[in-house]
Amino acid sequence: MALSRSRNTHLQKEIVYGLVDSRRLGPSLGLNLFPGTKKVCSFDCIYCFFETPSHKVGDASPATREDVVRALDSNRRLVHKCQYLTFSGNGEPTLHPDFPAIVSDVAKKAQDFGRPLAIFTNGTQLSNPDVVSALKKFSKVFVKLDCGTDLELRTVARPHDKNMSVSGLAQSIRQFVTAARTATAGQRSSCKRQSTPGEPRTRLGKLG
Ligand code: SF4
């Protein structure tokens, strides 16, 4: 999923890119786990910002954990200017084989920098418990589902996995949102119990 306000047909060569003036997030610093010349995605949407065919993970050279940490460290000046550190870039970030470990690394850095995490995802990995667990570290998760029928899915989103269905995707997204809301409600109730009158309420993270 691309983080951009306007149509941008160029793939990102670097891991860190921007600042991008995001409509939803304000000034955001993009994190691209598939730097280089290939888009890596489980879809190949006909309207994709990147006018290049979509590849599977095995066809690309994903960034390593060390690469990502190093890229953040060498872009500290930009990190301090952004409102969000946003996983986006050349395709679908949750497809990265080390996605959970990279998120842990970046979340630690983000905490040091005092910046929240956001992600744009196509939701195809929400049936993977490791990905779902990693997404709990994000303040904002934007999931897209823009096909209403399997025919649209096949002709518009064009998934690599021909067995993918709208109902399967919708179910994963529904479960993810329900779990996130339950977790948020639990945090709220715990904060209420712990608050004394006049105390400011803890600011709660939000998924979705
Ligand atoms: S989900 Fe579709 S629009 Fe987003 S990066 Fe993949 S192919 Fe492009």
Residues whose N, C-alpha, C, O or C-beta is under 5 A from the ligand:
A	BS01	SF4	M1 A2 C41 F43 D44 C45 C48 F49 G91 E92 N122
